[in-house]
Amino acid sequence: MQFAKYVSVILASTLKFFAGPLAGLAFELSWVETAVCTVLGMMLSVLVVSFAGELLFRLSQRFRRTPPRRFTRRTRLAVKIWKRAGVLGIAFLTPLLLTPIGGTALAVSFRVERPRLFAAMLASAVFWAVIQTLLVYQMPGVFTK
């Protein structure tokens, strides 16, 4: 049964990073177990998207009816972050503003090498997993009864 709890936290944090600490609290895991599972979830999505990114891009292009707009508010913000901070900026903001999938897809679109991407995302995941997990576990009355 404990394994299913771990898998649930990992899967939750692959889609939305903050969902990992919330799921860990709901399943009554320790904060260390929750933080580790949250990091594993983010790194799982980084691994999948970084290796399957080109395939996913081609697949999405096949089903598009209209060509994507090149200059949107979102693309301008992505380029601004890339020019100011590079892969470290994208990795730092991924758990906060982007999803693990979105942050990785953004980094892949800027052609970041995989070892550099993995190192930056791992450092960011560990940093934010500890902070967010401790915040969720230590906020009395906000997330707990």
C-alpha positions, 0 to 999 in steps of 0.5 A: 500500500505504501508503494501506491502512495509513493507512485501517486505522489510521483504522478501528481508532481509530474503534471503539477509540481505543487500537487506532489507536496499536497498529495504527500500530505493527504497520504500522510507521508513524511515530509522527506518521503514527499520531497523525494517523490516530488523530485522523482516526479519532476525528473520523470517528466523531464526525462520523458519530455526531453527524450520524446520532445521532438516526437511530441512536437511533430505529433502536435504539428500534424494535428494543428489546423492553423499554424501557431502564432509566433509572437504571443505574450507567452513566447515573448516572456519565454524569450525574455527569461531565456535571454536573461537567465538561460536554462537556469532561469527556466529551471528555477521558474519551472516548479513555480510558474510552469509545469514540469512538462512545460518547463522542460518543453521550453528548454528543449525548444531552446535546444539545451543539451540533455546533461545540462538540462537534467542538472539544472532541473534536478537542482531546481527540483530538489530546492523547490521540493524541500521548500514547498513540502516544508511550507505545506507541512508546516502551515497549520490550519491552511492545508491540515485540520 
